[in-house]
Each structure stands twice: as C-alpha cells, then as structure tokens.
C-alpha cells in the first residue's frame, strides 16, 4: 500500500528512535480507527448540507436563484469529493486493519469506508470530468429531444455517454476485480452480481408474460369505476399526512412537501419526502406518498449510534426500493389497507363520495389499486408488468457495456423485446420507447435492475414477516403498524450497512433472494 | 509581514535562480489577487450553504432534527472559520498590495478581505471558545430567567460574559488600534467610532424627551379605532406579498415564509424573509414584512459582478438597518402609503372592513401607523421613542466595556435612565427592564447603536431622495416605486461595500450623518 509523505515521515521518525518504534506505531494504530471516524463524521455533515440544499432546490428555491445555487452545490460537492478520496485514507485503512480488535459494527464500518474510497479513487480525474460533461449535455438535450421523438439527434450524444461509461467500467473493473457490468451494478447495490441476478430475471422472463395474460383475461370481466374529482390539493395533503402518521412516519424528524419529481431526501434525522398533486386523481399522489414513506421509514430507523458513519447508512438501492415497495405494493395496495382507506376517503372528499358513492366502495377501490395494463411507460406501470420493463433495459444495457450491441441498434432491439414481453410495438415511437427514461442519458447504467431486485426483496420480506406475524394482515386492516414496523426495524432498518445485501436477505427470510415470493404474491393478489 | 513556509520556500527558490527572481516574483504577484478571489469565492459558497441551513432551521425543520442540524452547522462553520482565518492569506494580501494596479473595486475588495481577516485572527482561540461557551450558557439561561424576572440568577452569568467580552475587546483593541468599545462597534459597522456617534446621540438625548411630550400632547386629543379582526392568515399573507411586489421585491430571487422571530436571510440571489402572523392584528405583521422587504431589496440589488466577493456584500449593520427603516418608517408609515394601502385592505379583509368601516379610513389607519407611546419594551417601540431605548443601552454598554460600571449596578442605572428618558420606572421589573433583550446575554456589545444610526441614515437618505425626486411622495401614493428604487440602487444598493459608511452617506446626501433630517422628519410627521 502507498504511504503519504506525512505518515512516511512519522514512521521514519519512529523507526529512528529505535526502542520507541513499536510503542509509537501502536499508538498510531489505535488512533487510526478514531481518525477515520472523525473524518467520515465531517464528510457526513457536509453531505447533510448538500442534501438540504438539494431538497431546497427542488421544493422551495425561486427560479432565478438556480445558477448561484448550482455554484454553491458544486463547491460543496468538490469539498466532499476531496475528503471522500483523500489519499491519506489508504494508510489509515491499513493501520486500522492491522490493529484488529474492531467489533463487528466497526469492522463493517471500515469495510464500507474502503468500498466507497476504492470506487471513488478508481476512475482517472479526466475521465470523471469528460463523462460528467457528456452526461450533463446528453441529459439536457434529452429533455428536448424526447418530446420531439428525435432519436437521430439524440443518438450521437448517447454514443459518447456509452463510450465513456465503457471506459469507466473498464477502469473500475481493473481495480475492483469485477466484470465491467458488475463494476457498474456494484455502485448501486454493493455485492450485486450479474451471475446471481440473471437466473432470477430469466425466471421472471418465462413466468410473467403468461401470468399477465391470465390477469388481463380475469380483469377484462371486471368493471372499475374511476372516482370522479375534483380532489382539492389541501384535502389530498391531509389524507396523505394522516396515512403517513398511521403507518409510522415520524413527523418530529421529517416533512412532506411538493416537487415536480417526487423523491425522498434529507438526512435520517430529518427525512424530506415530496409528492405532486393532480386534482382529478387522488390515487397517484396517495400511493406515491406511501412509496416515499416506505423509503422514509427506513431512513428514520437506521441505527442511531452510527448515523454519521458509513455503516449507519442504508444498504444499497435494491434494499431501499424494497422498503418503498413493501410499503406501497405489499401493504398499501392490499385489500386490507383499502378497507382502512375507504372511510378516510369519505372524510377527505365528502362531496366526491356523495356524488358517486359506488366509486368509493372497498371493492371498487381495490380493483382500481390493482389494475394491470400492458403499456409503454415504465414509471406508470403496475407491479405485474413493471419487471418486464426492467428486464428489457437490463438486457439492453448489459449488451451495450459488453460491446455486443451498438447504440444505433437500440430502437430495433427495444421494439423486438417489447413485442416479446408485452406485445407492444415501439417502431417509430422512440419517445415512448428507448427515449422514455432519463437514466441512460444521465449515464446511469446498472441502476435499472435494482427496481426489480427491490420488488423481489419486498415480496420475500413480506412473506417472512407474515409468517412470523400471522396477524399482520389484520393489523393492516385495523391501522395497527407497530408489529410490522417492529419486524422491519429488527431485520432491516436497524442494521444499516452492517451486512452485505445477500446476507441481510438470508438472515431476514431464511433463504437467498428468489422469485417465488414475488410470483406467489402476484398469483394471490391478481388471480384469486 | 509573516511568511508561511510555502511562500518562503517559493521565494527562496526564486532568489536562488538569480536572474529569474523578478520574473517569478512578478508572476506570483499577478497571481495573488486572483488567488484571493478564488479563496473568497469558495468561502462565499460555504456561507451560502450556512445561510440556507440557518433559514431552514428557523422555518422548515422539524423539532427533532435540531441536534444533528446543530452538528452539521458547527462543522460547516468550522470550515468557514478555517478558511476565513487561513494564515497564508497574510502573504497574499501583501503580494496583491505590492503588485498595485488594482481598480477601485478590486482595491476595496482587498481592503474588506483584510478587515475581516484581521478581526477574525485577533482573538486567541481559547478566548473565542470560552466566550462562546459563556454566551451560549447565558443566552439559554436568559430564556428562562427573563420570564421569571430573576436578575439575581442571571447576574453572575452576565458578569462572566462581560468579563470575557472586555478581554476580547482588549485583544481587538491591541491589534486594530482602536479603543476597546470602538473595536466592538467596528465589528457591526466598519468605520463607526464612539467619537463620531456620541455627539449625535447627545443631540437626540436633548431633543427627544421634549419632542415626545409634544407629540403625546397632540395625540391625546385624537381618537384611534383599533381595526377589529379576525384577519385570516392567508389573507394577511396575500396582502404582504402584494405590497412586496409593488415596492419592488423580486420574487424570482426570494421568498416569504413564517418563523418565530422575523428575519431576512439567504443570499443576494435568493433572499429569504420571514414574518409571524396574529389573526387579531394585521398591522404588526404587515409593517414587519415591509421592514424585512427593505433589507431584502438591498440584498437583491447588490452589485451582481461582485456577489461572491467581500466588496459585493452589504455595507455594515447601520446601512442595512437604514434600508429597512427607510422602507418601513419613511415610506410605509407615510400618509401617502396609507392611502395606497387602504383600498387593498378592503380587498384583503372585506368582512372586517364591512363590520367597522371607520377603522379602515386612511385617516384612522394613518393615526394607527404613527401612534407614539412611552413604554418599556424596545422591540415594540415607535420611531420617536425607539432612540431613547438605544441611548440608554449605548450609555450602559460603553460604561461596562470601559470598566466604569459593574454588572451588579445595571438595574439601578437602567431605572434611573429610563426615568430621565421616558419617565418610566423599572424598579423591581427587570423582565421589562435590563433583562428584556437577548443581545448582552448573547455577547452582542456595540450592536445597539446601529439601530439608531440606521434610523438617522434612513431619514437623511430619504430627505436627499425627495430633494432629488420631487415627485417621490406622489409616486408612493400611486404605488410607483421605480424612481425611488432607482435612486437607492444608484446611491446605496449597487455600491456594496465599495465605500466606507461615512463616505457612502456623504456622497449620497451631500453631508455627514447628522440628526437634522431625522428630527425634522419626526416634527413633520408627528406635529404638523
């Protein structure tokens, strides 16, 4: 391992003093873990500032303040990057490891520090900057070109992004000892590997298309009334907040606001979630709020003693997504939750309910919350068709990173796979096809799989939870979430990043992540 | 001047190379001002983050997030302090000065950098920390002890604060070459000196008590109806925002929110003002909003090219206060503004106006906005009695810093001076006497005079403005603020910290700061 001048000097001095050598070195070693803790504590607090400025930018900041805020954030991010990649950390890691005697939390903390440092120092500075510029350009162009359905103009920009991303993946691959695609994946879900994911995705690819046909056939015989609005924003906000309280959101350490794109931000002691309201449709915002509340409860219940350290932060993206999907899909779209919800809708929207009471019965509301439709757009998809959108993207992006697919061929491959998976053609409609997501334009490759890993994890956790707590479904109906939250706190939330993801899933559910719980869940909810 | 090891080394190397000496040193010199600019740009952006976290804490943050936010702010402030006091700045200042060739803005920028650096590096670190701890303790105790009217318990805490503040003033005095009290004053209003202030305050001390008697005698013959509420918060907010727009607040670069203590925060590109509403009284919040809008317009119109540099920031506290008082006192409590306001009140509060129309006539509203009352509490005082509160505090605090008054004797002196100035006794009522303000508890000595300097400056600026723009009063009546704002932009706002305060006042008004404009204003408004 490399030494920095200052530690080299310290060591040389110690050595020169002969007899004092081991005592001094021992002292340095005992100091290493404490020094690392202090370093990461400052880093956490700079990220606190970054998170709040980012939240403010999306929710509160007036339009004209944008350029100066961008400068302030860039400076802050520069300081964060400097600290996160500080060369002297390498010696401290080595010294702390050599010392030994760390308890499991401290050891995991050191592992997480090293993981992030290694990643962030693997990519040459000029490559980071070139990629960042290209991604920023292509993302900005995408905002215009997508609406114009203009693939021809977007293609060269995406080609540059993919080419730089392949270089980045190579650089990470060389340092981390992973395949290029795994090196990208690992950035979003530490420990996730294509070799483990691919078989699960193959099972979904085989099971979902026929399952979706059976669901659609069943639902074609049902009538669903769309509840007629208007649903005043203030009443929607009240309803969302009321349900947040009931499912266990801690209002002394969080807020609900409005932003164009809903998100969960802030810090664990102050979780800021957002939504967007449509006065003609209460369901989208309500389920969106419940989704973000799932993320928020995870953040609010991370281990208090380690909040400022890497080990105290949430495990990867798929575990985070599992918590939002467990809240939204497993709990809030369940028949039991809909029965809890129905009387609250009467309180929130008395006029709308009086006008069309049949649209607000639990039966109709449940059919509404579980409607399945084969459609083009991923973000609007239901839980049965959503994985098809992800499978398609996973297959395309791994071929791009492997160099087996050219950017120019994406539209054809997209159309072909969309026909296979959902029977829809996107020929000539790139706006609703391969140009619909911002992810690739912004350089996010290896991110899409975490959505479906999250859905599988949510189903498997909820299955284990209901086996451990047989009364859980009744609890939901009664609006009693103490037991459910207690189980999640014990098996997921309070663990932070102590365990690697596969181990977390194994300990919580008794088995490796699989598709069985998810497919069983779909069959029960949509076919029984 | 001291050299840091790195610049000493650079210079030694340059010297060793003989012939290259002057060329290398010239290069270093040309770089110095640019290096300073870059340094202060980063500092500004860290302060941007600090300002926004502070605003968020006061307006948005949930209660339970406080401790972690305090940690994040402390870390951020630590980084800011480190950069603001960096020892290498001293050499850069010297090199940039030696280079010469700076334009007036650059020269003023360098002067402001040096001023702040010299101040911040004058006080020994252990004294800063001891004072900070003592002030924090005494401020927290004050919150409880003031309500309990418990001077006996508060006294020892204040004694410690005063003793450490005297030490601080001595340290500043030695380095800045100012008397101890001036050294404190200079921290709030650069260039302000007791020798210049004392004669103005003597004039007010002689003129105000008899003037107040005449005003009270006149007002005792008038009837004022207090407009009866309720005034719904949403309508009060609408009215405040409407008037903010009319007087020239730029909503693309600012916001209005609610906080317990009203303030003007944020950054020049994003000014965040706050207020607090009382449904039984619209006037307090409305005039408070106008006051903060005065601060905000100053910030929003600082010189765009220098916003990230010390010279681009607002001049001292008294100039800042002059802008809020010019807006609130000179403009918004004028007869002309009240005529603009009256019809808007009908729009804002139709029910209240319909119930008691006589309370909403321009005549009655004007009498309400210009009511004078001798009372105990400074923050509730009108513009005629307010300077009496400040004179008292100025006389007490200069005697404390000079060592001519013991903390134990404050209540007696307070009572005595309050009787002289306003004919009120505070004997046994320290809650409404010497314990009413947080300032001394928090270690703010030398701050109070800036309130009255601000009032004098506001009157003198408005006098010059109305002489230059004879139609200004009609403009106010018509809600036309382009001319007034243009004059203020030219003579105050766009100058940032280019000029020292006395020079700014002299150039804008043609004379040194005096009491004539303020006393004339009071006579006209309250006695004609």
Contacts between the chains, C-beta under 8 A, distances in Angstrom:
chain1	res1	chain2	res2	distance
A	41	B	75	7.9
A	42	B	75	5.5
A	45	B	71	6.1
A	45	B	72	4.3
A	45	B	75	3.9
A	45	B	76	7.0
A	46	B	75	7.0
A	46	B	76	7.5
A	48	B	68	7.1
A	48	B	69	7.6
A	48	B	72	4.0
A	49	B	49	4.6
A	49	B	53	6.0
A	49	B	72	6.0
A	49	B	76	5.8
A	52	B	52	6.9
A	52	B	53	5.9
A	52	B	56	5.9
A	53	B	49	6.1
A	53	B	52	5.9
A	56	B	52	5.9
A	56	B	56	6.7
A	60	B	60	7.5
A	60	B	255	6.7
A	61	B	270	6.3
A	62	B	251	6.3
A	62	B	252	5.4
A	62	B	253	5.8
A	62	B	254	6.2
A	62	B	255	6.1
A	62	B	270	6.4
A	63	B	252	5.3
A	64	B	250	7.2
A	64	B	252	3.5
A	64	B	253	4.3
A	64	B	269	6.9
A	64	B	270	7.9
A	65	B	252	7.8
A	65	B	253	5.6
A	65	B	267	7.8
A	65	B	269	5.0
A	65	B	270	3.5
A	67	B	269	7.6
A	68	B	48	7.1
A	68	B	267	6.6
A	68	B	269	4.0
A	68	B	270	6.9
A	68	B	307	7.3
A	69	B	48	7.6
A	69	B	269	7.7
A	69	B	270	6.9
A	71	B	45	6.1
A	71	B	308	7.8
A	72	B	45	4.3
A	72	B	48	4.0
A	72	B	49	6.0
A	72	B	267	7.9
A	75	B	41	7.9
A	75	B	42	5.6
A	75	B	45	3.9
A	75	B	46	7.0
A	76	B	45	7.1
A	76	B	46	7.5
A	76	B	49	5.8
A	79	B	79	7.5
A	250	B	64	7.1
A	251	B	62	6.3
A	252	B	62	5.4
A	252	B	63	5.3
A	252	B	64	3.4
A	252	B	65	7.8
A	253	B	62	5.8
A	253	B	64	4.3
A	253	B	65	5.6
A	254	B	62	6.1
A	255	B	60	6.7
A	255	B	62	6.1
A	267	B	65	7.9
A	267	B	68	6.6
A	267	B	72	7.9
A	269	B	64	6.9
A	269	B	65	5.0
A	269	B	67	7.5
A	269	B	68	3.9
A	269	B	69	7.6
A	270	B	61	6.3
A	270	B	62	6.4
A	270	B	64	7.8
A	270	B	65	3.5
A	270	B	68	6.9
A	270	B	69	6.9
A	307	B	68	7.3
A	308	B	71	7.8
